Amino acid sequence: MSEKSKKDLGSAGQDALICIKDGAPAYGASGWKRQGEYTLDDYYALPDDEPMELIDGVFYDMGAPLFVHQDLAGEIFLQLQIQLRERGGPCKAQISPVDIILGEDRKTILQPDVFILCDRSKRRKWGVKGAPDFILEILSPSTRRKDMTVKYRKYKECGVREYWMLDIRERKMIICDLEGGKPERIIPLEGQEGLLIYQGEVKLNLDAMAVLMEEYENIPE
């Protein structure tokens, strides 16, 4: 951590920061702030080489993504962006890392893997202020629990219309209609599946995702 970051965090310096990893307790005992008390000011004080997300004042360690995670995110972004450009209109696909501030409490800032934003008034030079219309998260071992519980709740609470989760471990897609309240769907990675916010007219090729995951199995450790 840089000297500037230590100064920004206060006299407790690096020890002030508590992080959470899925399946692990908080670490780095703090006499300065506790989990749930951190704000955007603390987030912006972090060094660039420590990727974190802040949810309701709690820091979560994002860790380095696996190769297959990045490969899948790129494929999904490309599929969406091509179709949205063909349709025209204000909606645009984006890929992480892009900061998104949800809510007005200054205690949550996220970086979804892939998202679609249609309301251009939410764009800022630094990222997005407000809820995207569609979010897709890739469930990696280090983020699985957070994406399925904490992020699901936050996205629904803050107005995200549709939330998909690509489950690498189970080779399935989880589709959540946060706006319409339809039951959650869990489908295999086969064929094509349309986005609810586009009445199925914008589709994701699930076969292409399955192929990428099969190729990954042959990559050496």
C-alpha positions as CSV (number, residue, x, y, z in Angstrom):
1,M,0.0,0.0,0.0
2,S,1.3,3.4,-0.9
3,E,2.1,6.1,1.7
4,K,-0.6,8.2,0.2
5,S,-3.1,5.4,0.7
6,K,-2.0,4.9,4.3
7,K,-2.5,8.6,5.0
8,D,-5.9,8.6,3.4
9,L,-7.0,5.6,5.5
10,G,-5.9,7.3,8.7
11,S,-3.5,6.6,11.5
12,A,-4.4,2.9,11.5
13,G,-3.0,2.6,8.0
14,Q,-3.1,-0.7,6.2
15,D,-4.3,-2.5,9.4
16,A,-7.5,-0.4,9.2
17,L,-8.8,-2.3,6.2
18,I,-10.8,-5.5,6.8
19,C,-11.7,-7.6,3.8
20,I,-14.0,-10.6,3.3
21,K,-13.4,-13.6,1.0
22,D,-16.1,-16.1,0.3
23,G,-15.8,-19.0,2.8
24,A,-13.4,-17.0,5.0
25,P,-13.8,-14.8,8.0
26,A,-12.9,-11.1,8.1
27,Y,-9.2,-10.5,8.7
28,G,-7.0,-7.6,9.7
29,A,-8.3,-6.5,13.0
30,S,-9.2,-2.8,13.0
31,G,-9.4,-0.2,15.8
32,W,-10.5,2.4,13.3
33,K,-13.5,1.1,11.4
34,R,-15.5,-2.1,11.4
35,Q,-17.1,-3.9,8.6
36,G,-20.3,-2.1,7.7
37,E,-18.9,1.3,8.5
38,Y,-16.7,1.8,5.3
39,T,-17.8,4.4,2.7
40,L,-16.9,5.5,-0.8
41,D,-14.1,7.6,0.7
42,D,-12.4,4.5,2.0
43,Y,-12.9,2.7,-1.3
44,Y,-11.3,5.5,-3.3
45,A,-8.3,5.5,-0.8
46,L,-7.4,1.9,-1.8
47,P,-4.4,1.3,-4.0
48,D,-5.1,0.3,-7.5
49,D,-3.6,-3.2,-7.1
50,E,-6.1,-4.2,-4.4
51,P,-9.4,-4.9,-6.3
52,M,-12.3,-4.7,-3.9
53,E,-16.1,-4.2,-3.9
54,L,-17.9,-2.3,-1.2
55,I,-21.5,-3.5,-0.3
56,D,-23.4,-1.8,2.5
57,G,-20.1,-0.7,4.1
58,V,-18.4,-4.1,3.9
59,F,-15.3,-4.6,1.8
60,Y,-15.1,-7.8,-0.3
61,D,-11.8,-9.0,-1.8
62,M,-12.4,-9.7,-5.5
63,G,-9.1,-11.5,-6.1
64,A,-7.6,-12.3,-9.5
65,P,-10.1,-13.9,-11.9
66,L,-9.4,-17.2,-13.6
67,F,-8.6,-17.3,-17.3
68,V,-11.9,-19.0,-18.1
69,H,-13.8,-16.2,-16.2
70,Q,-12.2,-13.5,-18.4
71,D,-12.7,-15.6,-21.5
72,L,-16.4,-16.0,-20.8
73,A,-16.9,-12.4,-19.8
74,G,-15.4,-11.3,-23.1
75,E,-17.6,-13.7,-25.1
76,I,-20.8,-12.5,-23.4
77,F,-19.9,-8.8,-23.8
78,L,-19.2,-9.3,-27.5
79,Q,-22.4,-11.2,-28.1
80,L,-24.5,-8.5,-26.4
81,Q,-22.6,-5.5,-27.9
82,I,-23.0,-6.8,-31.5
83,Q,-26.8,-7.2,-31.1
84,L,-27.3,-3.9,-29.3
85,R,-25.4,-2.0,-32.0
86,E,-27.6,-3.7,-34.6
87,R,-30.7,-2.6,-32.8
88,G,-29.6,1.0,-32.3
89,G,-31.0,3.0,-29.4
90,P,-29.4,4.1,-26.1
91,C,-28.6,0.7,-24.6
92,K,-25.0,-0.3,-24.4
93,A,-23.1,-3.4,-23.0
94,Q,-20.1,-2.9,-20.7
95,I,-17.6,-5.2,-19.2
96,S,-15.7,-5.1,-15.9
97,P,-14.0,-3.2,-14.4
98,V,-16.5,-0.3,-14.3
99,D,-17.4,1.2,-11.0
100,I,-21.2,1.3,-10.3
101,I,-22.6,3.2,-7.3
102,L,-25.9,1.8,-6.2
103,G,-28.1,3.9,-3.9
104,E,-27.5,7.2,-2.1
105,D,-25.9,5.9,1.2
106,R,-22.3,6.1,-0.2
107,K,-21.6,2.7,1.2
108,T,-21.9,0.5,-2.0
109,I,-19.8,0.4,-5.2
110,L,-19.7,-2.7,-7.4
111,Q,-18.0,-4.0,-10.5
112,P,-20.3,-6.5,-12.3
113,D,-18.7,-8.8,-14.8
114,V,-21.0,-7.7,-17.7
115,F,-24.0,-5.3,-17.7
116,I,-26.3,-3.4,-20.0
117,L,-27.1,0.3,-19.3
118,C,-30.0,2.0,-21.2
119,D,-30.4,5.2,-19.2
120,R,-27.5,7.4,-20.4
121,S,-28.1,10.0,-17.7
122,K,-26.6,7.5,-15.3
123,R,-23.2,7.6,-17.0
124,R,-20.3,9.5,-15.3
125,K,-16.7,10.0,-16.3
126,W,-15.7,7.6,-13.6
127,G,-18.4,5.0,-14.2
128,V,-22.2,4.6,-13.5
129,K,-24.4,6.1,-10.8
130,G,-27.6,4.1,-10.6
131,A,-28.8,0.6,-11.4
132,P,-28.0,-1.0,-14.8
133,D,-30.9,-2.7,-16.6
134,F,-29.2,-6.1,-16.9
135,I,-26.3,-7.7,-15.0
136,L,-24.5,-11.0,-15.6
137,E,-22.1,-12.3,-13.0
138,I,-19.8,-15.3,-13.5
139,L,-19.7,-17.4,-10.4
140,S,-16.1,-18.1,-9.6
141,P,-15.0,-20.0,-6.4
142,S,-14.0,-16.7,-4.7
143,T,-17.2,-14.8,-5.4
144,R,-19.9,-17.5,-5.7
145,R,-21.6,-16.9,-2.3
146,K,-21.5,-13.2,-2.6
147,D,-22.9,-13.1,-6.1
148,M,-25.8,-15.5,-5.2
149,T,-26.8,-13.8,-2.0
150,V,-25.4,-10.4,-1.1
151,K,-25.3,-9.1,-4.7
152,Y,-28.6,-10.6,-5.6
153,R,-30.3,-8.8,-2.7
154,K,-28.5,-5.5,-3.5
155,Y,-29.3,-5.6,-7.2
156,K,-33.0,-6.3,-6.5
157,E,-33.2,-3.6,-3.9
158,C,-31.6,-1.0,-6.1
159,G,-33.7,-1.5,-9.3
160,V,-31.7,-3.8,-11.5
161,R,-34.3,-5.3,-13.9
162,E,-32.7,-8.7,-14.8
163,Y,-29.9,-10.7,-13.2
164,W,-28.1,-13.7,-14.7
165,M,-25.5,-15.8,-13.0
166,L,-23.3,-18.2,-15.0
167,D,-22.4,-21.1,-12.8
168,I,-19.1,-22.5,-14.0
169,R,-19.0,-25.3,-11.5
170,E,-22.5,-26.6,-12.3
171,R,-22.4,-25.7,-16.1
172,K,-25.7,-23.9,-15.8
173,M,-27.2,-20.4,-16.1
174,I,-29.4,-18.9,-13.4
175,I,-31.9,-16.3,-14.7
176,C,-33.6,-13.9,-12.2
177,D,-36.4,-11.6,-13.2
178,L,-35.9,-8.9,-10.6
179,E,-38.4,-6.5,-12.2
180,G,-41.3,-8.8,-13.1
181,G,-41.0,-11.2,-10.2
182,K,-41.2,-14.4,-12.3
183,P,-39.7,-17.5,-10.6
184,E,-36.0,-18.1,-10.9
185,R,-35.0,-20.3,-13.8
186,I,-31.9,-22.6,-13.9
187,I,-31.1,-23.9,-17.4
188,P,-28.2,-25.9,-18.9
189,L,-25.7,-24.3,-21.2
190,E,-27.4,-25.4,-24.4
191,G,-28.8,-23.5,-27.4
192,Q,-29.7,-19.8,-27.1
193,E,-31.6,-17.9,-24.4
194,G,-33.2,-14.5,-24.8
195,L,-33.1,-11.6,-22.3
196,L,-36.3,-10.8,-20.6
197,I,-35.9,-7.1,-20.9
198,Y,-35.9,-7.5,-24.7
199,Q,-38.7,-10.0,-24.8
200,G,-36.3,-12.6,-25.9
201,E,-35.2,-10.7,-29.0
202,V,-31.6,-10.2,-27.7
203,K,-30.1,-13.7,-27.1
204,L,-27.0,-15.2,-25.6
205,N,-25.5,-18.2,-27.3
206,L,-25.1,-20.7,-24.4
207,D,-23.4,-23.3,-26.6
208,A,-20.5,-20.9,-27.2
209,M,-20.0,-20.6,-23.4
210,A,-20.0,-24.4,-23.0
211,V,-17.3,-24.7,-25.7
212,L,-15.1,-22.2,-23.9
213,M,-15.5,-24.1,-20.6
214,E,-14.6,-27.4,-22.3
215,E,-11.5,-25.8,-23.9
216,Y,-10.5,-24.6,-20.4
217,E,-10.5,-28.1,-19.1
218,N,-7.5,-28.9,-21.4
219,I,-5.4,-25.9,-20.2
220,P,-2.6,-27.0,-17.9
221,E,-2.5,-25.9,-14.2
